[in-house]
């Protein structure tokens, strides 16, 4: 497997959004995100993300052969069995790294391991049964929700209320995003009501954000969602994919909002940088 194929399979342009999930999850759990132990948390979540992306291509190889024949498996760049093996291996590696991360935070590893296994199970379930499944946006959103829970349990022994509330907000945002992404190859949106889920982070920010950092992030997130909705309304060639990748990058803006609300404006600035980095990387490596 060439480096180019590995990067394409892993959709690595979106990895900065996983790193901000780690920052937000740790901060919302009441721990400092400015600890070295955040590195293995981010690494563990990154491995889980990459495993999920590999398995997505492996499970979707038949559909990709019809709709996106240039993807690595249908193009013959790599064998499906190899991608399956790599995907499952990355998920197992993620659990091991998360156990080490918990030790770095002096937290019991049991919670992080169990949450990591639950995340792996959710990733497998989504990839196995997401095509034609009307509930798949909820399934995908649950994967990101579990990412926050994993990060929180790696840092502490419990999952506090603020983390669960933020996780629910993120889940709503991901439901709206995943609904749009499912329509990407169709060129039309169908029902519009699922887009209302994208407003939930804005409502959360309006109620919770305080200080200049929170208001700045809230304005940036509102602008991003506004541009994405404008693209969806215009619906020229390529507008839906552009809206999808911009909203994926927006996950880091949602995390920046969480970090600002949690009282970590410096970490929110880092999340803003991850948002910009994702947008830049998506120019070279497709985010979908």
PyMOL commands that set and color helices and strands:
alter all, ss='L'
color gray80, all
select helices_A, chain A and resi 3-10+12-28+37-59+61-67+80-104+109-128+136-155+161-182+193-208+211-234+239-261+265-281
alter helices_A, ss='H'
color red, helices_A
deselect
rebuild
show_as cartoon
